[in-house]
Amino acid sequence: MNLQLDTDGRLRHLLTLEALPRETLCRLLDRAGQIRDTALGRTHKRNSLVGTTVCTLFFEPSTRTRSSFQIAAQRLGADIINFDASTSSARKGETALDTLRNLEAMGVRGFVVRHPDDGAAGMLAEHAGEGTTIINAGDGRSAHPTQGLLDVLTLRQAKGADFSKLKVLIVGDVEHSRVARSDLHALRTLGAGEIRVCGPQALLPKDDTLQGCAVGNDFDAMLEGVDALMMLRLQRERMEEGLVTSLADYHRDYGLTAERLQRAAPGAAVLHPGPINRGVEMTDEIADGPQSLVLRQVGNGVAIRMAVLEALLG
């Protein structure tokens, strides 16, 4: 049973980009491109979701993802409920599934779910009622599909739709990154010419996550000639676990500087899902420089999430 697609191939839920048909992925990218001006408030909001209620069901903190889903729903005319586990009955022991069912009983149709456990969004989708849709806004280290979509939309705007010509480098803590996994799924689906992955050995997956990728620990060597870099946030708890010796050492070995960036292809795009640890993953000069597409990613997040909500609930 395919939880994401119905028998006619239409989206029912968005849980992962893994095995999502290329035509479905491209349709979402195309739609996001069409409505980007509306997403950024440059044209009047659409009314395609008037009368629909969307809940952001977040069991983890978030700034960009929650805010952009809120704005996306509002720009489509939907009503929005913000669920915060820290101030809800979850603190009294109510399960995520009971929370879902209670809100369904109030007429909520769309649920944007962020959860620390792998597979949490899929579990809720399995138990969701008829007409209810689940959107995974990040579960454990498994997937963050809308982030993957906005990343490849940003890359497509910068480098064109033919990904077969691109060399893309993903840098950092891939082992614990749901963003990296969704980016990899999207890049493979779009036929990226070469995918490189670089990071400390302790932060690279030991399973088949990196199958088909060129993998290495030498950042300077892996940078040569790449068209785009996807820098990942160093999760500081990895230092407590002994997986990274120090922030200074990490920046020395894997931090992006202006000098290092010269090894990449001219005009190489620099992406980062945020929040950036400035002076760790990259310098201020790079984060705020002309090759940084970080703020474009943020803007594209609203457009992608509008396209997803419209496809699932419109």
C-alpha angles and dihedrals in degrees: 000000000000108000093190102051132044123223090275092054095253121140115262097167135359108224105142141355091227109117092355105150114258092233091055092049093047092047090057091047092049093049092048089053091051095052099037093110090054090046091056094046096252094123133030116287120260123244100212094118100040108143093023121113121212124191125203099214102194124175091169132051118267139168111173099031097046094042095048093049089050092050092043092053092046093049087055092051097251126142113243132210118192113211116195114186092207092064100032139083087273084086088059092054102270110152124233089246093053089048090052093049093048092051091045087055088058091056101262110154105177126054124188104197130198116176137162093228124086111244096015094125091048092051091053091047090054090056099036117121126245110290094018117120129200124206117193110226092179129318121196108301093318110092148339101184100177090051089052090050095049091047094055091041088056090047092048091051090051101040108020134255097285102090092173088083095053132101108200126188123200112198133194139009100012094154094068099030122108087180091060092050093051091045090052092050092049095046092050092048091051091048101245109198096227131002117196125188125197134178145110111310091242090058098051121094119255095204129072094285091112097044110146093015127116103240129196146147098221105092095188092054094044091051095063111122099344119154096207139018124205105198115198128212114256104233102223093212086074087071090057088051091053094245092120123037098209142334089248092054092047092051091047092054104030108014117117114234133172090255092052094046089063088073090065124080115284110278094013111178119240118208133179128175093217163250090099119211095216113217090021110063093016142352124255088251090062098037091053097031131109095263094053113104095179097116091044087056089054092051092046088053090071092048094048092047091049089052091049095047091047093049093049102036107020 
